[in-house]
Amino acid sequence: MQAAEFVQTVQNRQGVVNSAPEEIAFYEKWITKEELIKSARMYGKSPYGEHLMRVAENRLIFQEEITYDDHRNRWSRIYRKQLYISYAGQVS
């Protein structure tokens, strides 16, 4: 329960959805853009559905962060979702 509350807090503060299964499947090319849009429409105008539509429309900005993992003794890249791009090209 504490993990779920932590994830919800992070999502609320950052204004983005973390670990959406459909989003991961789309980026890994397990589902097509059309399948992602179909799934987004099933959720309607909920924040989750709107997030999936933004993913399908390529309206996310990612910030790359390179960190050193002491436990694995290697460098790794972390991509953080930052902002949405509106249709007018403005960041919202």
mmCIF file as gemmi writes it, N, C-alpha and C atoms, coordinates in Angstrom:
data_model
loop_
_atom_site.group_PDB
_atom_site.id
_atom_site.type_symbol
_atom_site.label_atom_id
_atom_site.label_alt_id
_atom_site.label_comp_id
_atom_site.label_asym_id
_atom_site.label_entity_id
_atom_site.label_seq_id
_atom_site.pdbx_PDB_ins_code
_atom_site.Cartn_x
_atom_site.Cartn_y
_atom_site.Cartn_z
_atom_site.occupancy
_atom_site.B_iso_or_equiv
_atom_site.pdbx_formal_charge
_atom_site.auth_seq_id
_atom_site.auth_asym_id
_atom_site.pdbx_PDB_model_num
ATOM 1 N N . MET Axp A 1 ? 0.819 -1.194 0 1 0 ? 1 A 1
ATOM 2 C CA . MET Axp A 1 ? 0 0 0 1 0 ? 1 A 1
ATOM 3 C C . MET Axp A 1 ? 0.865 1.26 0 1 0 ? 1 A 1
ATOM 4 N N . GLN Axp A 2 ? 1.976 1.246 0.703 1 0 ? 2 A 1
ATOM 5 C CA . GLN Axp A 2 ? 2.844 2.412 0.747 1 0 ? 2 A 1
ATOM 6 C C . GLN Axp A 2 ? 3.432 2.715 -0.625 1 0 ? 2 A 1
ATOM 7 N N . ALA Axp A 3 ? 3.781 1.676 -1.387 1 0 ? 3 A 1
ATOM 8 C CA . ALA Axp A 3 ? 4.339 1.877 -2.723 1 0 ? 3 A 1
ATOM 9 C C . ALA Axp A 3 ? 3.31 2.535 -3.635 1 0 ? 3 A 1
ATOM 10 N N . ALA Axp A 4 ? 2.072 2.091 -3.556 1 0 ? 4 A 1
ATOM 11 C CA . ALA Axp A 4 ? 1.016 2.67 -4.389 1 0 ? 4 A 1
ATOM 12 C C . ALA Axp A 4 ? 0.806 4.143 -4.047 1 0 ? 4 A 1
ATOM 13 N N . GLU Axp A 5 ? 0.839 4.474 -2.767 1 0 ? 5 A 1
ATOM 14 C CA . GLU Axp A 5 ? 0.682 5.864 -2.352 1 0 ? 5 A 1
ATOM 15 C C . GLU Axp A 5 ? 1.856 6.704 -2.827 1 0 ? 5 A 1
ATOM 16 N N . PHE Axp A 6 ? 3.068 6.134 -2.789 1 0 ? 6 A 1
ATOM 17 C CA . PHE Axp A 6 ? 4.251 6.842 -3.258 1 0 ? 6 A 1
ATOM 18 C C . PHE Axp A 6 ? 4.132 7.153 -4.751 1 0 ? 6 A 1
ATOM 19 N N . VAL Axp A 7 ? 3.761 6.141 -5.548 1 0 ? 7 A 1
ATOM 20 C CA . VAL Axp A 7 ? 3.615 6.329 -6.995 1 0 ? 7 A 1
ATOM 21 C C . VAL Axp A 7 ? 2.553 7.372 -7.286 1 0 ? 7 A 1
ATOM 22 N N . GLN Axp A 8 ? 1.438 7.305 -6.576 1 0 ? 8 A 1
ATOM 23 C CA . GLN Axp A 8 ? 0.367 8.28 -6.787 1 0 ? 8 A 1
ATOM 24 C C . GLN Axp A 8 ? 0.846 9.687 -6.451 1 0 ? 8 A 1
ATOM 25 N N . THR Axp A 9 ? 1.599 9.85 -5.38 1 0 ? 9 A 1
ATOM 26 C CA . THR Axp A 9 ? 2.127 11.16 -4.999 1 0 ? 9 A 1
ATOM 27 C C . THR Axp A 9 ? 3.062 11.703 -6.067 1 0 ? 9 A 1
ATOM 28 N N . VAL Axp A 10 ? 3.96 10.859 -6.566 1 0 ? 10 A 1
ATOM 29 C CA . VAL Axp A 10 ? 4.893 11.285 -7.615 1 0 ? 10 A 1
ATOM 30 C C . VAL Axp A 10 ? 4.127 11.689 -8.874 1 0 ? 10 A 1
ATOM 31 N N . GLN Axp A 11 ? 3.153 10.886 -9.271 1 0 ? 11 A 1
ATOM 32 C CA . GLN Axp A 11 ? 2.359 11.205 -10.458 1 0 ? 11 A 1
ATOM 33 C C . GLN Axp A 11 ? 1.631 12.523 -10.288 1 0 ? 11 A 1
ATOM 34 N N . ASN Axp A 12 ? 1.044 12.751 -9.134 1 0 ? 12 A 1
ATOM 35 C CA . ASN Axp A 12 ? 0.318 13.999 -8.896 1 0 ? 12 A 1
ATOM 36 C C . ASN Axp A 12 ? 1.243 15.203 -8.923 1 0 ? 12 A 1
ATOM 37 N N . ARG Axp A 13 ? 2.421 15.07 -8.341 1 0 ? 13 A 1
ATOM 38 C CA . ARG Axp A 13 ? 3.367 16.197 -8.307 1 0 ? 13 A 1
ATOM 39 C C . ARG Axp A 13 ? 3.955 16.492 -9.672 1 0 ? 13 A 1
ATOM 40 N N . GLN Axp A 14 ? 4.25 15.441 -10.453 1 0 ? 14 A 1
ATOM 41 C CA . GLN Axp A 14 ? 4.863 15.642 -11.762 1 0 ? 14 A 1
ATOM 42 C C . GLN Axp A 14 ? 3.834 15.844 -12.863 1 0 ? 14 A 1
ATOM 43 N N . GLY Axp A 15 ? 2.607 15.459 -12.606 1 0 ? 15 A 1
ATOM 44 C CA . GLY Axp A 15 ? 1.556 15.631 -13.586 1 0 ? 15 A 1
ATOM 45 C C . GLY Axp A 15 ? 1.632 14.658 -14.746 1 0 ? 15 A 1
ATOM 46 N N . VAL Axp A 16 ? 2.299 13.525 -14.547 1 0 ? 16 A 1
ATOM 47 C CA . VAL Axp A 16 ? 2.404 12.515 -15.6 1 0 ? 16 A 1
ATOM 48 C C . VAL Axp A 16 ? 2.084 11.141 -15.025 1 0 ? 16 A 1
ATOM 49 N N . VAL Axp A 17 ? 1.723 10.227 -15.905 1 0 ? 17 A 1
ATOM 50 C CA . VAL Axp A 17 ? 1.42 8.85 -15.513 1 0 ? 17 A 1
ATOM 51 C C . VAL Axp A 17 ? 2.699 8.033 -15.587 1 0 ? 17 A 1
ATOM 52 N N . ASN Axp A 18 ? 2.969 7.261 -14.562 1 0 ? 18 A 1
ATOM 53 C CA . ASN Axp A 18 ? 4.147 6.397 -14.541 1 0 ? 18 A 1
ATOM 54 C C . ASN Axp A 18 ? 3.745 4.957 -14.809 1 0 ? 18 A 1
ATOM 55 N N . SER Axp A 19 ? 4.512 4.297 -15.641 1 0 ? 19 A 1
ATOM 56 C CA . SER Axp A 19 ? 4.373 2.856 -15.89 1 0 ? 19 A 1
ATOM 57 C C . SER Axp A 19 ? 3.002 2.448 -16.396 1 0 ? 19 A 1
ATOM 58 N N . ALA Axp A 20 ? 2.494 3.15 -17.383 1 0 ? 20 A 1
ATOM 59 C CA . ALA Axp A 20 ? 1.237 2.744 -18.014 1 0 ? 20 A 1
ATOM 60 C C . ALA Axp A 20 ? 1.532 1.534 -18.898 1 0 ? 20 A 1
ATOM 61 N N . PRO Axp A 21 ? 0.872 0.398 -18.662 1 0 ? 21 A 1
ATOM 62 C CA . PRO Axp A 21 ? 1.165 -0.813 -19.435 1 0 ? 21 A 1
ATOM 63 C C . PRO Axp A 21 ? 1.033 -0.615 -20.946 1 0 ? 21 A 1
ATOM 64 N N . GLU Axp A 22 ? 0.002 0.11 -21.387 1 0 ? 22 A 1
ATOM 65 C CA . GLU Axp A 22 ? -0.174 0.35 -22.816 1 0 ? 22 A 1
ATOM 66 C C . GLU Axp A 22 ? 0.957 1.208 -23.377 1 0 ? 22 A 1
ATOM 67 N N . GLU Axp A 23 ? 1.417 2.175 -22.601 1 0 ? 23 A 1
ATOM 68 C CA . GLU Axp A 23 ? 2.516 3.034 -23.044 1 0 ? 23 A 1
ATOM 69 C C . GLU Axp A 23 ? 3.791 2.207 -23.224 1 0 ? 23 A 1
ATOM 70 N N . ILE Axp A 24 ? 4.079 1.36 -22.269 1 0 ? 24 A 1
ATOM 71 C CA . ILE Axp A 24 ? 5.262 0.499 -22.353 1 0 ? 24 A 1
ATOM 72 C C . ILE Axp A 24 ? 5.154 -0.421 -23.559 1 0 ? 24 A 1
ATOM 73 N N . ALA Axp A 25 ? 3.977 -1.025 -23.748 1 0 ? 25 A 1
ATOM 74 C CA . ALA Axp A 25 ? 3.768 -1.933 -24.881 1 0 ? 25 A 1
ATOM 75 C C . ALA Axp A 25 ? 3.968 -1.197 -26.207 1 0 ? 25 A 1
ATOM 76 N N . PHE Axp A 26 ? 3.525 0.043 -26.289 1 0 ? 26 A 1
ATOM 77 C CA . PHE Axp A 26 ? 3.685 0.826 -27.513 1 0 ? 26 A 1
ATOM 78 C C . PHE Axp A 26 ? 5.152 1.118 -27.785 1 0 ? 26 A 1
ATOM 79 N N . TYR Axp A 27 ? 5.877 1.573 -26.776 1 0 ? 27 A 1
ATOM 80 C CA . TYR Axp A 27 ? 7.295 1.894 -26.962 1 0 ? 27 A 1
ATOM 81 C C . TYR Axp A 27 ? 8.131 0.649 -27.266 1 0 ? 27 A 1
ATOM 82 N N . GLU Axp A 28 ? 7.71 -0.486 -26.759 1 0 ? 28 A 1
ATOM 83 C CA . GLU Axp A 28 ? 8.423 -1.739 -27.039 1 0 ? 28 A 1
ATOM 84 C C . GLU Axp A 28 ? 7.958 -2.383 -28.354 1 0 ? 28 A 1
ATOM 85 N N . LYS Axp A 29 ? 7.005 -1.703 -29.026 1 0 ? 29 A 1
ATOM 86 C CA . LYS Axp A 29 ? 6.457 -2.168 -30.307 1 0 ? 29 A 1
ATOM 87 C C . LYS Axp A 29 ? 5.694 -3.494 -30.194 1 0 ? 29 A 1
ATOM 88 N N . TRP Axp A 30 ? 5.088 -3.711 -29.044 1 0 ? 30 A 1
ATOM 89 C CA . TRP Axp A 30 ? 4.242 -4.889 -28.844 1 0 ? 30 A 1
ATOM 90 C C . TRP Axp A 30 ? 2.83 -4.612 -29.329 1 0 ? 30 A 1
ATOM 91 N N . ILE Axp A 31 ? 2.448 -3.322 -29.373 1 0 ? 31 A 1
ATOM 92 C CA . ILE Axp A 31 ? 1.155 -2.932 -29.92 1 0 ? 31 A 1
ATOM 93 C C . ILE Axp A 31 ? 1.385 -1.788 -30.905 1 0 ? 31 A 1
ATOM 94 N N . THR Axp A 32 ? 0.447 -1.615 -31.815 1 0 ? 32 A 1
ATOM 95 C CA . THR Axp A 32 ? 0.548 -0.555 -32.815 1 0 ? 32 A 1
ATOM 96 C C . THR Axp A 32 ? -0.04 0.748 -32.277 1 0 ? 32 A 1
ATOM 97 N N . LYS Axp A 33 ? 0.178 1.809 -33.023 1 0 ? 33 A 1
ATOM 98 C CA . LYS Axp A 33 ? -0.396 3.1 -32.659 1 0 ? 33 A 1
ATOM 99 C C . LYS Axp A 33 ? -1.92 3.021 -32.646 1 0 ? 33 A 1
ATOM 100 N N . GLU Axp A 34 ? -2.483 2.302 -33.609 1 0 ? 34 A 1
ATOM 101 C CA . GLU Axp A 34 ? -3.936 2.158 -33.679 1 0 ? 34 A 1
ATOM 102 C C . GLU Axp A 34 ? -4.475 1.436 -32.447 1 0 ? 34 A 1
ATOM 103 N N . GLU Axp A 35 ? -3.769 0.408 -31.989 1 0 ? 35 A 1
ATOM 104 C CA . GLU Axp A 35 ? -4.194 -0.316 -30.786 1 0 ? 35 A 1
ATOM 105 C C . GLU Axp A 35 ? -4.089 0.576 -29.549 1 0 ? 35 A 1
ATOM 106 N N . LEU Axp A 36 ? -3.053 1.41 -29.505 1 0 ? 36 A 1
ATOM 107 C CA . LEU Axp A 36 ? -2.897 2.344 -28.382 1 0 ? 36 A 1
ATOM 108 C C . LEU Axp A 36 ? -4.042 3.349 -28.366 1 0 ? 36 A 1
ATOM 109 N N . ILE Axp A 37 ? -4.385 3.879 -29.527 1 0 ? 37 A 1
ATOM 110 C CA . ILE Axp A 37 ? -5.488 4.842 -29.615 1 0 ? 37 A 1
ATOM 111 C C . ILE Axp A 37 ? -6.81 4.187 -29.215 1 0 ? 37 A 1
ATOM 112 N N . LYS Axp A 38 ? -7.033 2.955 -29.66 1 0 ? 38 A 1
ATOM 113 C CA . LYS Axp A 38 ? -8.248 2.229 -29.278 1 0 ? 38 A 1
ATOM 114 C C . LYS Axp A 38 ? -8.333 2.075 -27.758 1 0 ? 38 A 1
ATOM 115 N N . SER Axp A 39 ? -7.207 1.735 -27.142 1 0 ? 39 A 1
ATOM 116 C CA . SER Axp A 39 ? -7.178 1.595 -25.69 1 0 ? 39 A 1
ATOM 117 C C . SER Axp A 39 ? -7.437 2.935 -25.011 1 0 ? 39 A 1
ATOM 118 N N . ALA Axp A 40 ? -6.826 4.002 -25.531 1 0 ? 40 A 1
ATOM 119 C CA . ALA Axp A 40 ? -7.02 5.337 -24.959 1 0 ? 40 A 1
ATOM 120 C C . ALA Axp A 40 ? -8.487 5.745 -25.02 1 0 ? 40 A 1
ATOM 121 N N . ARG Axp A 41 ? -9.144 5.434 -26.116 1 0 ? 41 A 1
ATOM 122 C CA . ARG Axp A 41 ? -10.564 5.787 -26.266 1 0 ? 41 A 1
ATOM 123 C C . ARG Axp A 41 ? -11.438 5.03 -25.278 1 0 ? 41 A 1
ATOM 124 N N . MET Axp A 42 ? -11.037 3.814 -24.901 1 0 ? 42 A 1
ATOM 125 C CA . MET Axp A 42 ? -11.811 3.055 -23.912 1 0 ? 42 A 1
ATOM 126 C C . MET Axp A 42 ? -11.821 3.766 -22.556 1 0 ? 42 A 1
ATOM 127 N N . TYR Axp A 43 ? -10.744 4.505 -22.255 1 0 ? 43 A 1
ATOM 128 C CA . TYR Axp A 43 ? -10.663 5.225 -20.983 1 0 ? 43 A 1
ATOM 129 C C . TYR Axp A 43 ? -11.297 6.608 -21.068 1 0 ? 43 A 1
ATOM 130 N N . GLY Axp A 44 ? -11.689 7.013 -22.252 1 0 ? 44 A 1
ATOM 131 C CA . GLY Axp A 44 ? -12.38 8.282 -22.429 1 0 ? 44 A 1
ATOM 132 C C . GLY Axp A 44 ? -11.526 9.48 -22.096 1 0 ? 44 A 1
ATOM 133 N N . LYS Axp A 45 ? -12.15 10.459 -21.457 1 0 ? 45 A 1
ATOM 134 C CA . LYS Axp A 45 ? -11.46 11.7 -21.119 1 0 ? 45 A 1
ATOM 135 C C . LYS Axp A 45 ? -10.844 11.673 -19.724 1 0 ? 45 A 1
ATOM 136 N N . SER Axp A 46 ? -10.657 10.49 -19.186 1 0 ? 46 A 1
ATOM 137 C CA . SER Axp A 46 ? -9.988 10.381 -17.888 1 0 ? 46 A 1
ATOM 138 C C . SER Axp A 46 ? -8.524 10.786 -18.054 1 0 ? 46 A 1
ATOM 139 N N . PRO Axp A 47 ? -7.837 11.154 -16.966 1 0 ? 47 A 1
ATOM 140 C CA . PRO Axp A 47 ? -6.418 11.501 -17.086 1 0 ? 47 A 1
ATOM 141 C C . PRO Axp A 47 ? -5.599 10.389 -17.733 1 0 ? 47 A 1
ATOM 142 N N . TYR Axp A 48 ? -5.934 9.138 -17.441 1 0 ? 48 A 1
ATOM 143 C CA . TYR Axp A 48 ? -5.208 8.011 -18.019 1 0 ? 48 A 1
ATOM 144 C C . TYR Axp A 48 ? -5.448 7.934 -19.523 1 0 ? 48 A 1
ATOM 145 N N . GLY Axp A 49 ? -6.69 8.071 -19.954 1 0 ? 49 A 1
ATOM 146 C CA . GLY Axp A 49 ? -7.009 8.055 -21.376 1 0 ? 49 A 1
ATOM 147 C C . GLY Axp A 49 ? -6.348 9.198 -22.12 1 0 ? 49 A 1
ATOM 148 N N . GLU Axp A 50 ? -6.356 10.389 -21.524 1 0 ? 50 A 1
ATOM 149 C CA . GLU Axp A 50 ? -5.705 11.547 -22.14 1 0 ? 50 A 1
ATOM 150 C C . GLU Axp A 50 ? -4.194 11.336 -22.236 1 0 ? 50 A 1
ATOM 151 N N . HIS Axp A 51 ? -3.621 10.711 -21.215 1 0 ? 51 A 1
ATOM 152 C CA . HIS Axp A 51 ? -2.178 10.423 -21.249 1 0 ? 51 A 1
ATOM 153 C C . HIS Axp A 51 ? -1.852 9.482 -22.406 1 0 ? 51 A 1
ATOM 154 N N . LEU Axp A 52 ? -2.65 8.43 -22.57 1 0 ? 52 A 1
ATOM 155 C CA . LEU Axp A 52 ? -2.396 7.483 -23.655 1 0 ? 52 A 1
ATOM 156 C C . LEU Axp A 52 ? -2.537 8.159 -25.017 1 0 ? 52 A 1
ATOM 157 N N . MET Axp A 53 ? -3.473 9.093 -25.156 1 0 ? 53 A 1
ATOM 158 C CA . MET Axp A 53 ? -3.608 9.822 -26.418 1 0 ? 53 A 1
ATOM 159 C C . MET Axp A 53 ? -2.386 10.698 -26.665 1 0 ? 53 A 1
ATOM 160 N N . ARG Axp A 54 ? -1.859 11.312 -25.61 1 0 ? 54 A 1
ATOM 161 C CA . ARG Axp A 54 ? -0.637 12.119 -25.775 1 0 ? 54 A 1
ATOM 162 C C . ARG Axp A 54 ? 0.538 11.247 -26.225 1 0 ? 54 A 1
ATOM 163 N N . VAL Axp A 55 ? 0.61 10.046 -25.687 1 0 ? 55 A 1
ATOM 164 C CA . VAL Axp A 55 ? 1.663 9.113 -26.106 1 0 ? 55 A 1
ATOM 165 C C . VAL Axp A 55 ? 1.487 8.791 -27.58 1 0 ? 55 A 1
ATOM 166 N N . ALA Axp A 56 ? 0.264 8.471 -27.992 1 0 ? 56 A 1
ATOM 167 C CA . ALA Axp A 56 ? -0.019 8.118 -29.39 1 0 ? 56 A 1
ATOM 168 C C . ALA Axp A 56 ? 0.287 9.276 -30.325 1 0 ? 56 A 1
ATOM 169 N N . GLU Axp A 57 ? 0.064 10.495 -29.859 1 0 ? 57 A 1
ATOM 170 C CA . GLU Axp A 57 ? 0.287 11.682 -30.677 1 0 ? 57 A 1
ATOM 171 C C . GLU Axp A 57 ? 1.714 12.211 -30.554 1 0 ? 57 A 1
ATOM 172 N N . ASN Axp A 58 ? 2.561 11.487 -29.821 1 0 ? 58 A 1
ATOM 173 C CA . ASN Axp A 58 ? 3.966 11.873 -29.637 1 0 ? 58 A 1
ATOM 174 C C . ASN Axp A 58 ? 4.081 13.271 -29.042 1 0 ? 58 A 1
ATOM 175 N N . ARG Axp A 59 ? 3.306 13.538 -28.012 1 0 ? 59 A 1
ATOM 176 C CA . ARG Axp A 59 ? 3.279 14.853 -27.382 1 0 ? 59 A 1
ATOM 177 C C . ARG Axp A 59 ? 3.947 14.849 -26.017 1 0 ? 59 A 1
ATOM 178 N N . LEU Axp A 60 ? 4.906 13.98 -25.789 1 0 ? 60 A 1
ATOM 179 C CA . LEU Axp A 60 ? 5.645 13.958 -24.529 1 0 ? 60 A 1
ATOM 180 C C . LEU Axp A 60 ? 7.073 14.408 -24.76 1 0 ? 60 A 1
ATOM 181 N N . ILE Axp A 61 ? 7.647 15.058 -23.78 1 0 ? 61 A 1
ATOM 182 C CA . ILE Axp A 61 ? 9.061 15.432 -23.804 1 0 ? 61 A 1
ATOM 183 C C . ILE Axp A 61 ? 9.747 14.588 -22.744 1 0 ? 61 A 1
ATOM 184 N N . PHE Axp A 62 ? 10.873 14.015 -23.098 1 0 ? 62 A 1
ATOM 185 C CA . PHE Axp A 62 ? 11.63 13.22 -22.147 1 0 ? 62 A 1
ATOM 186 C C . PHE Axp A 62 ? 12.932 13.916 -21.813 1 0 ? 62 A 1
ATOM 187 N N . GLN Axp A 63 ? 13.311 13.881 -20.557 1 0 ? 63 A 1
ATOM 188 C CA . GLN Axp A 63 ? 14.596 14.414 -20.123 1 0 ? 63 A 1
ATOM 189 C C . GLN Axp A 63 ? 15.5 13.229 -19.84 1 0 ? 63 A 1
ATOM 190 N N . GLU Axp A 64 ? 16.656 13.215 -20.474 1 0 ? 64 A 1
ATOM 191 C CA . GLU Axp A 64 ? 17.591 12.12 -20.269 1 0 ? 64 A 1
ATOM 192 C C . GLU Axp A 64 ? 18.517 12.454 -19.106 1 0 ? 64 A 1
ATOM 193 N N . GLU Axp A 65 ? 18.708 11.501 -18.238 1 0 ? 65 A 1
ATOM 194 C CA . GLU Axp A 65 ? 19.613 11.672 -17.099 1 0 ? 65 A 1
ATOM 195 C C . GLU Axp A 65 ? 20.52 10.444 -17.05 1 0 ? 65 A 1
ATOM 196 N N . ILE Axp A 66 ? 21.81 10.671 -17.03 1 0 ? 66 A 1
ATOM 197 C CA . ILE Axp A 66 ? 22.758 9.567 -16.964 1 0 ? 66 A 1
ATOM 198 C C . ILE Axp A 66 ? 23.276 9.492 -15.529 1 0 ? 66 A 1
ATOM 199 N N . THR Axp A 67 ? 23.149 8.333 -14.918 1 0 ? 67 A 1
ATOM 200 C CA . THR Axp A 67 ? 23.564 8.151 -13.531 1 0 ? 67 A 1
ATOM 201 C C . THR Axp A 67 ? 24.463 6.93 -13.407 1 0 ? 67 A 1
ATOM 202 N N . TYR Axp A 68 ? 25.248 6.918 -12.367 1 0 ? 68 A 1
ATOM 203 C CA . TYR Axp A 68 ? 26.113 5.771 -12.106 1 0 ? 68 A 1
ATOM 204 C C . TYR Axp A 68 ? 25.46 4.907 -11.042 1 0 ? 68 A 1
ATOM 205 N N . ASP Axp A 69 ? 25.292 3.625 -11.346 1 0 ? 69 A 1
ATOM 206 C CA . ASP Axp A 69 ? 24.679 2.662 -10.439 1 0 ? 69 A 1
ATOM 207 C C . ASP Axp A 69 ? 25.789 1.976 -9.652 1 0 ? 69 A 1
ATOM 208 N N . ASP Axp A 70 ? 25.952 2.347 -8.382 1 0 ? 70 A 1
ATOM 209 C CA . ASP Axp A 70 ? 27.01 1.777 -7.547 1 0 ? 70 A 1
ATOM 210 C C . ASP Axp A 70 ? 26.836 0.28 -7.327 1 0 ? 70 A 1
ATOM 211 N N . HIS Axp A 71 ? 25.597 -0.169 -7.257 1 0 ? 71 A 1
ATOM 212 C CA . HIS Axp A 71 ? 25.345 -1.593 -7 1 0 ? 71 A 1
ATOM 213 C C . HIS Axp A 71 ? 25.737 -2.466 -8.19 1 0 ? 71 A 1
ATOM 214 N N . ARG Axp A 72 ? 25.565 -1.936 -9.377 1 0 ? 72 A 1
ATOM 215 C CA . ARG Axp A 72 ? 25.89 -2.713 -10.583 1 0 ? 72 A 1
ATOM 216 C C . ARG Axp A 72 ? 27.219 -2.288 -11.207 1 0 ? 72 A 1
ATOM 217 N N . ASN Axp A 73 ? 27.825 -1.253 -10.655 1 0 ? 73 A 1
ATOM 218 C CA . ASN Axp A 73 ? 29.085 -0.719 -11.164 1 0 ? 73 A 1
ATOM 219 C C . ASN Axp A 73 ? 29.019 -0.393 -12.65 1 0 ? 73 A 1
ATOM 220 N N . ARG Axp A 74 ? 27.998 0.344 -13.014 1 0 ? 74 A 1
ATOM 221 C CA . ARG Axp A 74 ? 27.864 0.75 -14.415 1 0 ? 74 A 1
ATOM 222 C C . ARG Axp A 74 ? 27.023 2.014 -14.512 1 0 ? 74 A 1
ATOM 223 N N . TRP Axp A 75 ? 27.158 2.686 -15.651 1 0 ? 75 A 1
ATOM 224 C CA . TRP Axp A 75 ? 26.365 3.87 -15.938 1 0 ? 75 A 1
ATOM 225 C C . TRP Axp A 75 ? 25.038 3.434 -16.534 1 0 ? 75 A 1
ATOM 226 N N . SER Axp A 76 ? 23.999 4.169 -16.254 1 0 ? 76 A 1
ATOM 227 C CA . SER Axp A 76 ? 22.706 3.863 -16.842 1 0 ? 76 A 1
ATOM 228 C C . SER Axp A 76 ? 21.994 5.158 -17.205 1 0 ? 76 A 1
ATOM 229 N N . ARG Axp A 77 ? 21.09 5.037 -18.162 1 0 ? 77 A 1
ATOM 230 C CA . ARG Axp A 77 ? 20.302 6.19 -18.596 1 0 ? 77 A 1
ATOM 231 C C . ARG Axp A 77 ? 18.906 6.082 -18.01 1 0 ? 77 A 1
ATOM 232 N N . ILE Axp A 78 ? 18.406 7.185 -17.541 1 0 ? 78 A 1
ATOM 233 C CA . ILE Axp A 78 ? 17.04 7.269 -17.036 1 0 ? 78 A 1
ATOM 234 C C . ILE Axp A 78 ? 16.335 8.341 -17.86 1 0 ? 78 A 1
ATOM 235 N N . TYR Axp A 79 ? 15.157 8.021 -18.344 1 0 ? 79 A 1
ATOM 236 C CA . TYR Axp A 79 ? 14.368 8.994 -19.087 1 0 ? 79 A 1
ATOM 237 C C . TYR Axp A 79 ? 13.172 9.377 -18.238 1 0 ? 79 A 1
ATOM 238 N N . ARG Axp A 80 ? 13.008 10.658 -18.025 1 0 ? 80 A 1
ATOM 239 C CA . ARG Axp A 80 ? 11.901 11.147 -17.224 1 0 ? 80 A 1
ATOM 240 C C . ARG Axp A 80 ? 10.936 11.924 -18.115 1 0 ? 80 A 1
ATOM 241 N N . LYS Axp A 81 ? 9.657 11.609 -17.992 1 0 ? 81 A 1
ATOM 242 C CA . LYS Axp A 81 ? 8.641 12.372 -18.714 1 0 ? 81 A 1
ATOM 243 C C . LYS Axp A 81 ? 8.529 13.726 -18.052 1 0 ? 81 A 1
ATOM 244 N N . GLN Axp A 82 ? 8.614 14.769 -18.84 1 0 ? 82 A 1
ATOM 245 C CA . GLN Axp A 82 ? 8.597 16.096 -18.256 1 0 ? 82 A 1
ATOM 246 C C . GLN Axp A 82 ? 7.302 16.853 -18.522 1 0 ? 82 A 1
ATOM 247 N N . LEU Axp A 83 ? 7.026 17.114 -19.764 1 0 ? 83 A 1
ATOM 248 C CA . LEU Axp A 83 ? 5.925 18.011 -20.093 1 0 ? 83 A 1
ATOM 249 C C . LEU Axp A 83 ? 5.178 17.489 -21.306 1 0 ? 83 A 1
ATOM 250 N N . TYR Axp A 84 ? 4.03 18.029 -21.525 1 0 ? 84 A 1
ATOM 251 C CA . TYR Axp A 84 ? 3.263 17.716 -22.714 1 0 ? 84 A 1
ATOM 252 C C . TYR Axp A 84 ? 3.425 18.875 -23.697 1 0 ? 84 A 1
ATOM 253 N N . ILE Axp A 85 ? 3.385 18.561 -24.981 1 0 ? 85 A 1
ATOM 254 C CA . ILE Axp A 85 ? 3.428 19.6 -26.018 1 0 ? 85 A 1
ATOM 255 C C . ILE Axp A 85 ? 2.017 19.759 -26.548 1 0 ? 85 A 1
ATOM 256 N N . SER Axp A 86 ? 1.548 20.978 -26.593 1 0 ? 86 A 1
ATOM 257 C CA . SER Axp A 86 ? 0.2 21.236 -27.11 1 0 ? 86 A 1
ATOM 258 C C . SER Axp A 86 ? 0.253 21.24 -28.636 1 0 ? 86 A 1
ATOM 259 N N . TYR Axp A 87 ? -0.904 21.245 -29.252 1 0 ? 87 A 1
ATOM 260 C CA . TYR Axp A 87 ? -0.959 21.28 -30.709 1 0 ? 87 A 1
ATOM 261 C C . TYR Axp A 87 ? -0.349 22.548 -31.278 1 0 ? 87 A 1
ATOM 262 N N . ALA Axp A 88 ? -0.398 23.624 -30.53 1 0 ? 88 A 1
ATOM 263 C CA . ALA Axp A 88 ? 0.157 24.886 -31.01 1 0 ? 88 A 1
ATOM 264 C C . ALA Axp A 88 ? 1.678 24.934 -30.864 1 0 ? 88 A 1
ATOM 265 N N . GLY Axp A 89 ? 2.258 23.862 -30.336 1 0 ? 89 A 1
ATOM 266 C CA . GLY Axp A 89 ? 3.707 23.82 -30.154 1 0 ? 89 A 1
ATOM 267 C C . GLY Axp A 89 ? 4.152 24.399 -28.834 1 0 ? 89 A 1
ATOM 268 N N . GLN Axp A 90 ? 3.218 24.806 -28.011 1 0 ? 90 A 1
ATOM 269 C CA . GLN Axp A 90 ? 3.558 25.366 -26.709 1 0 ? 90 A 1
ATOM 270 C C . GLN Axp A 90 ? 3.632 24.249 -25.689 1 0 ? 90 A 1
ATOM 271 N N . VAL Axp A 91 ? 4.489 24.415 -24.71 1 0 ? 91 A 1
ATOM 272 C CA . VAL Axp A 91 ? 4.604 23.444 -23.634 1 0 ? 91 A 1
ATOM 273 C C . VAL Axp A 91 ? 3.536 23.745 -22.609 1 0 ? 91 A 1
ATOM 274 N N . SER Axp A 92 ? 2.814 22.699 -22.208 1 0 ? 92 A 1
ATOM 275 C CA . SER Axp A 92 ? 1.76 22.902 -21.195 1 0 ? 92 A 1
ATOM 276 C C . SER Axp A 92 ? 1.997 21.988 -20.02 1 0 ? 92 A 1
